[in-house]
């Protein structure tokens, strides 16, 4: 062994090995880091986070550059190791170098750095954003050439980052787990709902235009507050001339917080609203909500006309069912006057019978809403009335394709 002769190659191997460690950690961190966590760092003025966020926006090209760099570095390390091993061990050198290098690269430049990066993705990705940028700029021409060549081999496909498991495979996995008793039926239903949510568009879940409770921009805060309380809404859209010109939303808590003795118009309390096309997918709507830090959106058609309103509660309702903000005490029936009640549609028919003191028909339904839908033969509009024997039902609130609340009254026997 001639140390003076071999020292340059040893230094080259050390540099290549260190580069392999850095590249492996960078790849794992980029694929695991949360965009939301990076966005929080950028809002605090972190320059490295700004650079990292830009890299996440161009992730396929960045990862392709890293993969090419890893390949070049490991080929270089293997070549240097082979030369040194041949000098030091003669005929057995290549065999020994292959065995040792395989273990060293797998353990120390793959498993360990990637494991750490997966556990600390934000810290690693942020710290390595500079080296990542240098690698991407240096290899950009070569990567573009190789990707173009790959496109020629698979026209229209290209090189992209995709999930390893398809939705169909995940559905089958969930079904098998439920059948084997590994997960509860309720868990399976929640997972299926999440798949279903990905198939929906905003138009499928929004409150239709006719059911929107909104106020003109000149409405006083006191009037808007009364309307919000009476309608049970925490936010009211505010429009300039018609619902096709929504300028924002006003929150119930802002209306209630107006200073005593003042009654400003709602236009002074309005908050910006998100505007989305009715064809937007619900999962993309969630991203819009996150980016805008707003949780209500006006839905418009291709001509810009308002077709509905959608909130974060509508999305959650599709995933877990209607939200009960009143705790676990069950639906509350409110007496409006002699022989008149306001009844949530999910109230059990048996509970309504107890309150009104009259027998009601039974069938496939269990709730008041189900009874109303069955007798109406369709999804009734707000204001529609039906009668069952000597009990009357009038729809007072509807959300999308569901009756939410009805007014029940006792009719004179006729």
FENTA-V933624 format. One line per field, one symbol per residue. ss: DSSP state (a for helix, b for strand, c for the rest). phi: phi as a letter, one per 20 degrees, with the letter a starting at -180 (. if undefined). psi: psi as a letter, one per 30 degrees, with the letter a starting at -180 (. if undefined). A space follows every 10 residues. Layout:
# FENTA-V933624
ss=???
phi=???
psi=???
This chain:
# FENTA-V933624
ss=ccaaaaaaaa aaaaaaaaaa aaaaaaaaaa aaccaaaaaa aaacccaaaa aaaaaaacaa aaaaaaaaaa aaaaaaaaaa aaaaaaaaaa aaaaaaaaaa aaaaaaaaaa aaaaaaaaac aaaaaaacaa aaaaaaaaaa aaaaaaaaaa aaaccccccc ccccccaaaa aaaaaaaaac ccccaaaaaa aaaaaaaaac baaaacbbaa accbbbcccb aaaaaaaaaa acccbbbbbc ccaaabbbbb baaaaacccc ccccbaaacc bccbbbbccc baaaaaaaaa aacccbbbbb cccccbbbbb baaaaaaaaa cccccccccc cccbbbbccb bbbbcccbaa aaaaaacccc ccccccbaaa aaaaaacccc ccccbbbbcc bbbbbbbbbc cbbbbbbbbb cccc
phi=.dfffeggff ffffffffff ffffffffff fdfeffffff fffenfffff fffffffcgg fffffffffg ffffffffff fffffffecm fegfffffff fffffffedc fffffffffc fffffffeff gfffffffdg ffffffffff fffcgnemdc ecfecfffff fffffffffe nfcfffffff ffffffffee dgffcfffgf efeccffeff ffffffffff emdeccfdce ccffcfeqcd egffffeffg ndbffffedf dgdedcffef ffffffffgf felccbceec efenefdrcc cfffffffec ngedeenden fdedfergmc cecgfeffgf ffgffemcfc fdafecdfff ffffffmaef efnfccccld cdccfdbccl dcfdbcddbe efgc
psi=kjeeefeeee eeeeeeeeee eeeeeeeeee ffkkeeeeee eefggjeeee eeeeeffhee eeeeeeeeee eeeeeeeeee eeeeeeeegb efeeeeeeee eeeeeeefgd eeeeeeeefi eeeeeeegee eeeeeeeege eeeeeeeeee eefikfeajl kllfkleeee eeeeeeeeef gflleeeeee eeeeeeeffl leffflklef gkjlklffkl eeeeeeeeee fgkfkkkkle elffikfalk kefeefgkkk flillfffgk lkkkkllffk keeeeeeeee efhlgkkkkl afggkkfakk leeeeeefeg lkkjggagfl kkkkkfajgk kkkkfgkkee eeeeefgkkk llbflfleee eeeeefgljl lkfkklkjcg kkkkkfkkjc gkkeklkkkk lkk.
